[in-house]
């Protein structure tokens, strides 16, 4: 499977991500941008990458507590041993769907180590991509050691949290009302996800009721150095639209 044209990471601004102003802490935003840049670079070439520098990181508007943040990375330039990744950070208001660009930056990544030597000391050139082939619902996350169990694989609780977050974002975008998790109807894990792999989540609405939405989430693992992917699990989550008192309300549908 060829690498996607765009690497997309979707998250939510929780209290632990904010500063004393109630907006996304700049360091958290930079960390997420660098993470997307790394995944984008590694998807381009099966070598070890390090961040060499960041160029002109501009923050234009704040992301506030409760916003969805979407980061996208795209390879913009490829040299002999380095490449540049352009990263956009966009905030999305949960209930209105209003989107605004929070920031943009360019990250220069350098290939190092034996794997680069195995390619003759040169990165592969830019590839032609087809944006129309992208899956706009796909979300990625990097599995670092702090997310793993003592076995070195992704902790089940972390996988459930990622799937639940994907279901929340998808249901919220569908109805543009506050939603809560009512039930996890079934979750099956079929393969472990190891440290250093990319976790990709593919959520989709499969059923709707008066106030409920059923979201199926497919979980895949991607080994960056080989580009191979494998199915690791599936989950079904029932989300319910609620009012300020957490009482169910009609979910309706978002405007076309």
HELIX and SHEET records of a PDB file:
HELIX    1   1 UNK A   15  UNK A   17  5                                   3    
HELIX    2   2 UNK A   26  UNK A   44  1                                  19    
HELIX    3   3 UNK A  114  UNK A  118  1                                   5    
HELIX    4   4 UNK A  131  UNK A  133  5                                   3    
HELIX    5   5 UNK A  145  UNK A  147  5                                   3    
HELIX    6   6 UNK A  156  UNK A  175  1                                  20    
SHEET    1   A 5 UNK A   7  UNK A  12  0                                        
SHEET    2   A 5 UNK A  68  UNK A  78 -1                                        
SHEET    3   A 5 UNK A  82  UNK A  92 -1                                        
SHEET    4   A 5 UNK A  99  UNK A 112 -1                                        
SHEET    5   A 5 UNK A  48  UNK A  59 -1                                        
SHEET    1   B 5 UNK A 138  UNK A 142  0                                        
SHEET    2   B 5 UNK A 198  UNK A 208 -1                                        
SHEET    3   B 5 UNK A 212  UNK A 222 -1                                        
SHEET    4   B 5 UNK A 229  UNK A 241 -1                                        
SHEET    5   B 5 UNK A 179  UNK A 189 -1                                        
END                                                                             
